[in-house]
Amino acid sequence: MYTKAKSFYLPDLLTLSKPFRGSTNPHYRKAAAESRAWVNSYNIFTDRKRAFFIQGCNELLVSHTYPHAGYEEFRTICDFVNLLFVIDEVSDDQNGMDARKTGDIYLNVMRYPGFRERLTRTSAPRSFRRFLRHSEDYIECVAREAEYRERGEVLDMESFKHLRRENSAIRLCFGLLEYSLGIDLPDEVFDNPVFASLYWAAADMVCWANDVYSYNMEQAKGHTGNNIVTVLMKAQGCDLQTASDSIGARYAELMERYLADRERLPPFGPQLDADVRRYVRAMENWPIGNLEWSFETNRYFGPFHDEIRRTRLVVLAPPPRYDSDTDSD
């Protein structure tokens, strides 16, 4: 689904995110260089895709979203987030069957000794059990995304909301908060309706922001189906700018809900309350950190990221031409 618009304005999500305090990790430079070398050693990408992958500075996202992590935890999370971006890049060019095969490789890495041992060195049983369950849900939804892309299918709002919460990998990233903090929250915390409401508000802020920020990059690749912007345009019969404005309004609602839920979290017990507070504070790094990172790298806005941060004006790149001259990598 392509838009006739030539440009659109982003919603002012940075202003809406002022209740959150951003920060960065002091181990960023050393761990980022090591993690980048680790990914490059596998020679996964063509030169062009490798250059694009490096320009994304995925480790900088980790710096913004896990500023509290110690060196060992931070380096492991850098490697893991790089792995998620690899899956994203590879599966974007695959059909449903091949995306599922790629996902199975990831699940085997998580289930068996190797990378798993780095996570379980300090991860506690409950948090890692949840992490594996979320990994399975993530891969299932990545494969379903590829199947929808094959069919050219755009989901309705409710169906897309559930798909996006899983295929965005935000639940995996939130799961690593416990690993980075050295805590192990019981399931009763995540099952609590107030905590769950707060959790999903934070997760949805990340997903909705990511989709409007990445829309231009994705439409230039012909991958618009798995994006809330396209879903909104189809569901509401609206134009691109109206969809962008709707995302800003929804983000404001999510922030309001998050702040209200944070104030009314119930007590879970003295020691557990302290761990819940640490988790909630760490979770807040994700919405603001994702925004800051998006404007500090070339991933979504290319070399114009500083200007777009200032003006919020995004000029759309031309959509792909599917002919014999198109470079397929």
C-alpha positions as a LaTeX table, in Angstrom:
\begin{tabular}{lrrr}
\hline
Residue & $x$ (\AA) & $y$ (\AA) & $z$ (\AA) \\
\hline
Met1 & 0.00 & 0.00 & 0.00 \\
Tyr2 & 1.67 & 3.19 & $-1.20$ \\
Thr3 & 0.75 & 6.77 & $-0.33$ \\
Lys4 & 0.50 & 9.61 & $-2.81$ \\
Ala5 & 1.98 & 11.99 & $-0.27$ \\
Lys6 & 5.47 & 13.37 & $-0.87$ \\
Ser7 & 6.22 & 14.21 & 2.77 \\
Phe8 & 4.74 & 14.24 & 6.25 \\
Tyr9 & 5.45 & 15.62 & 9.71 \\
Leu10 & 6.34 & 13.31 & 12.58 \\
Pro11 & 4.43 & 13.68 & 15.83 \\
Asp12 & 6.41 & 15.45 & 18.56 \\
Leu13 & 7.09 & 12.33 & 20.61 \\
Leu14 & 10.18 & 13.76 & 22.31 \\
Thr15 & 8.11 & 16.47 & 23.98 \\
Leu16 & 5.49 & 13.91 & 25.00 \\
Ser17 & 8.27 & 11.81 & 26.56 \\
Lys18 & 9.56 & 14.51 & 28.91 \\
Pro19 & 8.37 & 12.58 & 32.01 \\
Phe20 & 11.15 & 10.06 & 31.28 \\
Arg21 & 14.84 & 10.75 & 31.95 \\
Gly22 & 17.23 & 9.45 & 29.33 \\
Ser23 & 20.80 & 8.30 & 29.92 \\
Thr24 & 23.58 & 6.27 & 28.29 \\
Asn25 & 25.84 & 3.43 & 29.37 \\
Pro26 & 29.49 & 4.21 & 30.23 \\
His27 & 30.63 & 0.90 & 28.67 \\
Tyr28 & 29.24 & 1.80 & 25.24 \\
Arg29 & 32.42 & 2.46 & 23.23 \\
Lys30 & 34.37 & $-0.63$ & 24.27 \\
Ala31 & 31.45 & $-3.07$ & 24.17 \\
Ala32 & 30.05 & $-1.64$ & 20.92 \\
Ala33 & 33.31 & $-2.18$ & 19.05 \\
Glu34 & 33.57 & $-5.74$ & 20.33 \\
Ser35 & 29.95 & $-6.57$ & 19.54 \\
Arg36 & 30.17 & $-5.10$ & 16.04 \\
Ala37 & 33.28 & $-7.19$ & 15.35 \\
Trp38 & 31.47 & $-10.26$ & 16.68 \\
Val39 & 28.57 & $-9.82$ & 14.23 \\
Asn40 & 30.85 & $-9.01$ & 11.28 \\
Ser41 & 32.91 & $-12.15$ & 11.88 \\
Tyr42 & 30.00 & $-14.26$ & 10.61 \\
Asn43 & 29.90 & $-12.54$ & 7.17 \\
Ile44 & 26.10 & $-12.62$ & 7.07 \\
Phe45 & 25.49 & $-9.62$ & 4.82 \\
Thr46 & 26.48 & $-8.31$ & 1.43 \\
Asp47 & 28.72 & $-5.25$ & 1.58 \\
Arg48 & 25.77 & $-2.91$ & 1.03 \\
Lys49 & 23.65 & $-4.44$ & 3.75 \\
Arg50 & 26.61 & $-4.60$ & 6.10 \\
Ala51 & 27.14 & $-0.86$ & 5.64 \\
Phe52 & 23.46 & $-0.19$ & 6.36 \\
Phe53 & 23.60 & $-2.47$ & 9.41 \\
Ile54 & 26.63 & $-0.65$ & 10.82 \\
Gln55 & 25.08 & 2.79 & 10.21 \\
Gly56 & 22.19 & 1.77 & 12.45 \\
Cys57 & 24.51 & 1.76 & 15.48 \\
Asn58 & 22.41 & $-0.88$ & 17.24 \\
Glu59 & 24.77 & $-0.82$ & 20.20 \\
Leu60 & 23.90 & 2.85 & 20.74 \\
Leu61 & 20.27 & 1.81 & 21.15 \\
Val62 & 21.40 & $-0.60$ & 23.86 \\
Ser63 & 23.38 & 2.20 & 25.51 \\
His64 & 20.25 & 4.35 & 25.68 \\
Thr65 & 17.97 & 1.55 & 26.85 \\
Tyr66 & 20.21 & $-0.24$ & 29.38 \\
Pro67 & 22.29 & 2.62 & 30.84 \\
His68 & 22.43 & 0.86 & 34.22 \\
Ala69 & 23.92 & $-2.45$ & 32.97 \\
Gly70 & 27.37 & $-3.59$ & 34.03 \\
Tyr71 & 29.97 & $-4.33$ & 31.36 \\
Glu72 & 29.37 & $-8.08$ & 31.02 \\
Glu73 & 25.59 & $-7.69$ & 30.89 \\
Phe74 & 25.82 & $-4.73$ & 28.53 \\
Arg75 & 28.10 & $-6.57$ & 26.09 \\
Thr76 & 25.80 & $-9.62$ & 26.10 \\
Ile77 & 22.75 & $-7.45$ & 25.45 \\
Cys78 & 24.59 & $-5.69$ & 22.61 \\
Asp79 & 25.24 & $-9.05$ & 20.99 \\
Phe80 & 21.65 & $-10.14$ & 21.51 \\
Val81 & 20.15 & $-6.94$ & 20.08 \\
Asn82 & 22.50 & $-7.21$ & 17.10 \\
Leu83 & 21.19 & $-10.75$ & 16.64 \\
Leu84 & 17.61 & $-9.41$ & 16.65 \\
Phe85 & 18.49 & $-6.86$ & 13.97 \\
Val86 & 20.10 & $-9.62$ & 11.90 \\
Ile87 & 16.88 & $-11.65$ & 12.11 \\
Asp88 & 14.91 & $-8.55$ & 11.13 \\
Glu89 & 17.09 & $-7.83$ & 8.10 \\
Val90 & 17.22 & $-11.44$ & 6.92 \\
Ser91 & 13.53 & $-12.26$ & 7.44 \\
Asp92 & 12.44 & $-9.06$ & 5.65 \\
Asp93 & 13.55 & $-10.68$ & 2.38 \\
Gln94 & 12.13 & $-14.14$ & 3.13 \\
Asn95 & 8.80 & $-15.89$ & 2.61 \\
Gly96 & 6.93 & $-17.40$ & 5.53 \\
Met97 & 8.58 & $-20.82$ & 5.30 \\
Asp98 & 12.11 & $-19.45$ & 5.14 \\
Ala99 & 11.46 & $-16.92$ & 7.91 \\
Arg100 & 10.30 & $-19.78$ & 10.11 \\
Lys101 & 13.52 & $-21.68$ & 9.36 \\
Thr102 & 15.55 & $-18.60$ & 10.31 \\
Gly103 & 13.54 & $-18.38$ & 13.51 \\
Asp104 & 14.23 & $-22.02$ & 14.35 \\
Ile105 & 17.97 & $-21.31$ & 14.19 \\
Tyr106 & 17.49 & $-18.48$ & 16.69 \\
Leu107 & 15.42 & $-20.67$ & 19.02 \\
Asn108 & 18.07 & $-23.40$ & 18.95 \\
Val109 & 20.68 & $-20.81$ & 19.94 \\
Met110 & 18.53 & $-19.82$ & 22.92 \\
Arg111 & 17.63 & $-23.37$ & 23.96 \\
Tyr112 & 21.03 & $-25.03$ & 23.88 \\
Pro113 & 24.50 & $-24.31$ & 25.36 \\
Gly114 & 26.45 & $-21.46$ & 23.81 \\
Phe115 & 24.94 & $-18.00$ & 23.77 \\
Arg116 & 22.33 & $-19.22$ & 26.23 \\
Glu117 & 25.06 & $-19.78$ & 28.83 \\
Arg118 & 25.93 & $-16.08$ & 28.75 \\
Leu119 & 22.33 & $-15.17$ & 29.56 \\
Thr120 & 21.82 & $-17.81$ & 32.24 \\
Arg121 & 25.04 & $-16.93$ & 34.05 \\
Thr122 & 23.17 & $-14.25$ & 35.96 \\
Ser123 & 19.55 & $-14.76$ & 34.79 \\
Ala124 & 17.29 & $-16.38$ & 37.36 \\
Pro125 & 14.96 & $-19.30$ & 36.51 \\
Arg126 & 11.65 & $-17.44$ & 36.31 \\
Ser127 & 12.88 & $-14.59$ & 34.15 \\
Phe128 & 14.69 & $-16.94$ & 31.74 \\
Arg129 & 11.66 & $-19.20$ & 31.47 \\
Arg130 & 9.58 & $-16.17$ & 30.46 \\
Phe131 & 12.34 & $-15.13$ & 28.06 \\
Leu132 & 12.22 & $-18.47$ & 26.23 \\
Arg133 & 8.43 & $-18.32$ & 26.00 \\
His134 & 8.59 & $-14.81$ & 24.56 \\
Ser135 & 11.28 & $-15.99$ & 22.13 \\
Glu136 & 8.91 & $-18.61$ & 20.76 \\
Asp137 & 6.11 & $-16.05$ & 20.43 \\
Tyr138 & 8.51 & $-13.64$ & 18.71 \\
Ile139 & 9.59 & $-16.15$ & 16.07 \\
Glu140 & 6.02 & $-17.27$ & 15.44 \\
Cys141 & 4.98 & $-13.68$ & 14.74 \\
Val142 & 8.05 & $-12.91$ & 12.59 \\
Ala143 & 7.08 & $-15.90$ & 10.42 \\
Arg144 & 3.45 & $-14.79$ & 10.30 \\
Glu145 & 4.58 & $-11.29$ & 9.28 \\
Ala146 & 6.45 & $-12.82$ & 6.35 \\
Glu147 & 3.35 & $-14.81$ & 5.37 \\
Tyr148 & 1.20 & $-11.66$ & 5.44 \\
Arg149 & 3.82 & $-9.88$ & 3.34 \\
Glu150 & 3.71 & $-12.72$ & 0.78 \\
Arg151 & $-0.05$ & $-12.32$ & 0.47 \\
Gly152 & 0.02 & $-8.53$ & 0.52 \\
Glu153 & $-2.30$ & $-8.63$ & 3.54 \\
Val154 & $-2.73$ & $-5.67$ & 5.90 \\
Leu155 & $-4.24$ & $-6.64$ & 9.26 \\
Asp156 & $-7.04$ & $-4.89$ & 11.12 \\
Met157 & $-6.07$ & $-2.76$ & 14.12 \\
Glu158 & $-6.72$ & $-5.32$ & 16.85 \\
Ser159 & $-4.95$ & $-8.18$ & 15.06 \\
Phe160 & $-2.00$ & $-5.96$ & 14.20 \\
Lys161 & $-1.65$ & $-4.73$ & 17.80 \\
His162 & $-1.08$ & $-8.28$ & 19.05 \\
Leu163 & 1.24 & $-9.19$ & 16.17 \\
Arg164 & 3.34 & $-6.05$ & 16.60 \\
Arg165 & 3.78 & $-6.53$ & 20.34 \\
Glu166 & 5.43 & $-9.86$ & 19.59 \\
Asn167 & 7.31 & $-9.40$ & 16.30 \\
Ser168 & 8.83 & $-6.12$ & 17.50 \\
Ala169 & 10.82 & $-8.16$ & 20.08 \\
Ile170 & 10.01 & $-5.56$ & 22.73 \\
Arg171 & 8.97 & $-8.30$ & 25.16 \\
Leu172 & 12.40 & $-9.91$ & 24.76 \\
Cys173 & 14.06 & $-6.56$ & 25.34 \\
Phe174 & 11.94 & $-5.90$ & 28.44 \\
Gly175 & 12.80 & $-9.43$ & 29.59 \\
Leu176 & 16.50 & $-8.55$ & 29.49 \\
Leu177 & 15.86 & $-5.79$ & 32.03 \\
Glu178 & 15.73 & $-8.43$ & 34.76 \\
Tyr179 & 19.00 & $-9.92$ & 33.51 \\
Ser180 & 20.65 & $-6.50$ & 33.47 \\
Leu181 & 19.38 & $-5.65$ & 36.97 \\
Gly182 & 20.08 & $-9.05$ & 38.54 \\
Ile183 & 16.47 & $-9.52$ & 39.67 \\
Asp184 & 13.87 & $-12.24$ & 39.15 \\
Leu185 & 10.29 & $-11.02$ & 39.42 \\
Pro186 & 7.61 & $-13.66$ & 40.06 \\
Asp187 & 4.83 & $-14.19$ & 37.55 \\
Glu188 & 2.35 & $-12.64$ & 39.97 \\
Val189 & 3.87 & $-9.21$ & 39.25 \\
Phe190 & 3.39 & $-9.53$ & 35.47 \\
Asp191 & $-0.10$ & $-10.97$ & 35.99 \\
Asn192 & $-1.20$ & $-8.02$ & 38.13 \\
Pro193 & $-3.65$ & $-5.94$ & 36.01 \\
Val194 & $-2.17$ & $-2.57$ & 36.99 \\
Phe195 & 1.40 & $-3.69$ & 36.28 \\
Ala196 & 0.27 & $-5.31$ & 33.02 \\
Ser197 & $-1.43$ & $-2.08$ & 31.93 \\
Leu198 & 1.73 & $-0.10$ & 32.69 \\
Tyr199 & 3.92 & $-2.70$ & 30.94 \\
Trp200 & 1.84 & $-2.66$ & 27.76 \\
Ala201 & 1.66 & 1.14 & 27.72 \\
Ala202 & 5.46 & 1.28 & 27.70 \\
Ala203 & 5.71 & $-1.47$ & 25.08 \\
Asp204 & 3.15 & 0.17 & 22.80 \\
Met205 & 4.90 & 3.53 & 23.07 \\
Val206 & 8.03 & 1.89 & 21.68 \\
Cys207 & 6.16 & 0.05 & 18.91 \\
Trp208 & 4.07 & 3.00 & 17.71 \\
Ala209 & 7.04 & 5.36 & 17.77 \\
Asn210 & 9.20 & 2.88 & 15.89 \\
Asp211 & 6.59 & 2.43 & 13.18 \\
Val212 & 6.09 & 6.11 & 12.43 \\
Tyr213 & 9.84 & 6.77 & 12.54 \\
Ser214 & 10.68 & 3.81 & 10.29 \\
Tyr215 & 7.81 & 4.31 & 7.84 \\
Asn216 & 9.84 & 6.11 & 5.19 \\
Met217 & 12.62 & 3.53 & 5.27 \\
Glu218 & 10.14 & 0.67 & 5.01 \\
Gln219 & 8.00 & 2.15 & 2.25 \\
Ala220 & 11.17 & 2.74 & 0.23 \\
Lys221 & 11.80 & $-1.03$ & 0.47 \\
Gly222 & 8.18 & $-1.91$ & $-0.32$ \\
His223 & 7.62 & $-3.25$ & 3.21 \\
Thr224 & 4.69 & $-1.15$ & 4.47 \\
Gly225 & 2.27 & $-3.90$ & 5.57 \\
Asn226 & 3.80 & $-4.49$ & 9.00 \\
Asn227 & 3.49 & $-0.88$ & 10.13 \\
Ile228 & 0.87 & 0.88 & 12.23 \\
Val229 & 0.92 & 3.81 & 9.78 \\
Thr230 & $-0.36$ & 1.62 & 6.95 \\
Val231 & $-2.82$ & $-0.14$ & 9.25 \\
Leu232 & $-4.26$ & 3.21 & 10.36 \\
Met233 & $-4.54$ & 4.53 & 6.80 \\
Lys234 & $-6.45$ & 1.41 & 5.76 \\
Ala235 & $-8.65$ & 1.15 & 8.88 \\
Gln236 & $-9.57$ & 4.84 & 9.00 \\
Gly237 & $-9.43$ & 5.60 & 5.30 \\
Cys238 & $-7.10$ & 8.50 & 6.12 \\
Asp239 & $-4.01$ & 10.04 & 4.59 \\
Leu240 & $-0.44$ & 9.71 & 5.79 \\
Gln241 & $-0.36$ & 12.94 & 7.81 \\
Thr242 & $-3.59$ & 12.07 & 9.61 \\
Ala243 & $-2.16$ & 8.65 & 10.49 \\
Ser244 & 0.99 & 10.28 & 11.84 \\
Asp245 & $-1.08$ & 12.72 & 13.91 \\
Ser246 & $-3.16$ & 9.80 & 15.23 \\
Ile247 & 0.01 & 8.09 & 16.39 \\
Gly248 & 1.00 & 11.21 & 18.31 \\
Ala249 & $-2.42$ & 11.33 & 19.99 \\
Arg250 & $-2.22$ & 7.63 & 20.86 \\
Tyr251 & 1.29 & 8.05 & 22.27 \\
Ala252 & 0.02 & 10.85 & 24.53 \\
Glu253 & $-2.77$ & 8.57 & 25.77 \\
Leu254 & $-0.29$ & 5.77 & 26.45 \\
Met255 & 1.99 & 8.12 & 28.39 \\
Glu256 & $-0.93$ & 9.38 & 30.47 \\
Arg257 & $-1.98$ & 5.81 & 31.24 \\
Tyr258 & 1.58 & 4.80 & 32.09 \\
Leu259 & 2.05 & 7.62 & 34.57 \\
Ala260 & $-1.32$ & 6.94 & 36.20 \\
Asp261 & $-0.60$ & 3.21 & 36.49 \\
Arg262 & 2.83 & 3.89 & 37.96 \\
Glu263 & 1.22 & 5.86 & 40.78 \\
Arg264 & $-1.31$ & 3.16 & 41.60 \\
Leu265 & 0.91 & 0.08 & 41.53 \\
Pro266 & $-0.12$ & $-2.17$ & 44.44 \\
Pro267 & 2.36 & $-3.38$ & 47.09 \\
Phe268 & 3.94 & $-6.78$ & 46.49 \\
Gly269 & 6.00 & $-6.97$ & 49.70 \\
Pro270 & 9.01 & $-4.96$ & 50.96 \\
Gln271 & 11.83 & $-6.65$ & 48.99 \\
Leu272 & 9.71 & $-7.26$ & 45.92 \\
Asp273 & 8.50 & $-3.66$ & 45.89 \\
Ala274 & 12.11 & $-2.47$ & 45.59 \\
Asp275 & 12.74 & $-4.81$ & 42.65 \\
Val276 & 9.51 & $-3.74$ & 40.93 \\
Arg277 & 10.51 & $-0.08$ & 41.28 \\
Arg278 & 13.90 & $-0.82$ & 39.73 \\
Tyr279 & 12.27 & $-2.69$ & 36.85 \\
Val280 & 9.76 & 0.08 & 36.19 \\
Arg281 & 12.45 & 2.75 & 36.24 \\
Ala282 & 14.60 & 0.68 & 33.85 \\
Met283 & 11.63 & 0.07 & 31.54 \\
Glu284 & 11.22 & 3.83 & 31.12 \\
Asn285 & 14.59 & 3.95 & 29.36 \\
Trp286 & 13.07 & 2.16 & 26.38 \\
Pro287 & 10.52 & 4.72 & 25.12 \\
Ile288 & 12.84 & 7.72 & 25.52 \\
Gly289 & 15.97 & 5.79 & 24.52 \\
Asn290 & 14.38 & 4.52 & 21.33 \\
Leu291 & 13.49 & 8.09 & 20.32 \\
Glu292 & 16.94 & 9.49 & 21.08 \\
Trp293 & 18.69 & 6.70 & 19.20 \\
Ser294 & 16.44 & 7.16 & 16.17 \\
Phe295 & 17.66 & 10.75 & 15.79 \\
Glu296 & 21.32 & 9.97 & 16.45 \\
Thr297 & 21.88 & 7.40 & 13.68 \\
Asn298 & 21.27 & 7.02 & 9.96 \\
Arg299 & 18.98 & 3.98 & 10.27 \\
Tyr300 & 15.62 & 5.68 & 9.76 \\
Phe301 & 16.41 & 9.20 & 8.60 \\
Gly302 & 19.75 & 8.81 & 6.85 \\
Pro303 & 22.16 & 11.76 & 7.03 \\
Phe304 & 19.22 & 14.14 & 7.65 \\
His305 & 18.47 & 12.86 & 11.17 \\
Asp306 & 19.53 & 16.09 & 12.91 \\
Glu307 & 17.45 & 18.25 & 10.57 \\
Ile308 & 14.42 & 15.95 & 10.89 \\
Arg309 & 14.72 & 16.04 & 14.67 \\
Arg310 & 14.51 & 19.84 & 14.46 \\
Thr311 & 11.76 & 20.18 & 11.83 \\
Arg312 & 10.01 & 16.78 & 12.10 \\
Leu313 & 9.52 & 16.94 & 8.32 \\
Val314 & 10.16 & 13.65 & 6.50 \\
Val315 & 10.42 & 13.73 & 2.70 \\
Leu316 & 9.46 & 10.34 & 1.33 \\
Ala317 & 11.98 & 8.36 & $-0.67$ \\
Pro318 & 10.71 & 6.86 & $-3.93$ \\
Pro319 & 9.19 & 3.37 & $-3.58$ \\
Pro320 & 11.07 & 0.44 & $-5.14$ \\
Arg321 & 10.91 & $-0.37$ & $-8.85$ \\
Tyr322 & 10.38 & $-4.06$ & $-9.43$ \\
Asp323 & 12.14 & $-4.50$ & $-12.73$ \\
Ser324 & 15.22 & $-6.23$ & $-14.11$ \\
Asp325 & 17.45 & $-3.32$ & $-13.14$ \\
Thr326 & 16.55 & $-3.47$ & $-9.44$ \\
Asp327 & 19.38 & $-4.61$ & $-7.17$ \\
Ser328 & 17.97 & $-7.49$ & $-5.15$ \\
Asp329 & 20.32 & $-7.38$ & $-2.19$ \\
\hline
\end{tabular}
